Amino acid sequence: MQKSAVITLQQALQLNDAYVDGALNTQTLAACTQWLQTNGAAVAALHWQSWPSQRQAVLCLQLCCRQAGVNPGEPDGWWGPQTAYAAEQLAAVQQQGKLPPAWRDSFTTPGNPNQWPLDREAELRAFYGEPGSQLVKLSLPYPLRLAWDLSTTVLSTQCHKKVAASLQKVLEQVVLYYGFDAVQQLRLDLYGGGFNLRAKRGGSSLSTHSWGIAFDFDPEHNQLKWNSSKAAFAGPDYAYWWQCWEDEGWVSLGRSRNFDWMHVQAARL
């Protein structure tokens, strides 16, 4: 069980603050046993009393989630993705008094006013030409810092000529809405890269970066395999950021596939 989940469990058990430390200590395990004895009638058939104490703790957390209206899956005392997600939901209830919004339900496929092609190599070549061709230099509406070298600022970037006006419009709207101070605080100025003639990470087909139609922002806090539970750009402060892109038909892999939240592209999935 993750440390954060143990803290959530300890808070659900209403332990003394001195024992809310993220460790499955003696006090926490004893409290779990006592709680199950009082509240575990629904799982009596599991004969949980014979289980190892750590499995009892997971069962206790699962039942606490259920009491709060959060679905941890079948209560079985085993730690897994569903229980981990439920623990995060329960933590949100403890901190904010309500469940967070269902982010996957709120996503709708953006329109396509610029008629971006499908992310298939044949379609990309037909619309954008050969990879690395038709690139232009775009002056940026606000300075970007290289994510891997924060001391270096860039004032322009390369992109395909067909996306230049749209990219300019998006970033202009972003800085107009947030202001540059907030842009920096939200790390919307951390540039992870644009044009790069390469294959997709973890794949063999060409990346959309190869046409200068994809851009990465703040890669450290939006890593490739991170989902919405960890990626910074999944947070509510970034709603307008995504609105700007999606109004222009750009596609976020994070919003549409729940991974690689740093990445946005002028190609449909």
C-alpha positions, 0 to 999 in steps of 0.5 A: 500500500502506498504511503499516501493511501496509508495516510488516507486510511489513518485519517479515515480511522480518525487516529490521533494526529501523532499516528498519521504518518503514512506507516502501517505501525502497530497503532494503525494495524490495531485500529484496523482490526478494531474497525473491522470487528465493528464494521465488517459484518458484510465481509464476515464470510471472508474470515479476514481474521486469519489474514496477515495484518497488512491485508486486513489494512487494505480491506479496512481501507476498501470498506472505508472507501465504500462507506464514503461512496467510493467504489474500490472494487470487490473488497478482498484485501488485495492492493491493486489499481482500483483500490489505489484509485479509490484511495485517491478519491477518498483522500479528495473527499477528506480534503475537499468534502466531495468527490472530484469531478469525473474527468473522463466523462468531461472530455469531448472530442474537440472539433476540427476547424483546421481539418487536421489529418488523422495520425496515420503516416499516409494521411500525414504525408498527404496533408503535410508533405514529407517529414521535416519539409515546409517548416517555418520559424514562428515568433512566440507570443511569450518566451519559453524556457527549455525544460532541460535547461531552465537558464535558456530562453527561446523566443521562436520555434520551428513548426510546419507552415500549415499549423503556424497561425493556429499555434500562434493563436493558441499561445496568444490566447493563453498568455492573454488569459493567464498573464505571464506571471501565472503562465510561469507559475503553471509552468506553461512556459517550460518547453519540452520540444517541437520539431524532431525527426524521430520515431514515437517513443516506445514505437517504430512509426514516425512521431508527429514531431517529425512534421513540426506539428506536435509540441511538448510542455513541462515534461517533468510534471507530465511524464509519458506514462503518467495518468491524470492522477499524477500529471499536473496538466490534468488539474483544473487550473489548466482547463482554459489551456486545453480549451485554447488548443481544442478550439483549434482542433489540436489533440491532447494525448492526455485528455484523449488517452490519459497518458503523455499529458505534456504532448499536443498535436495537430493530428487526429486520433 
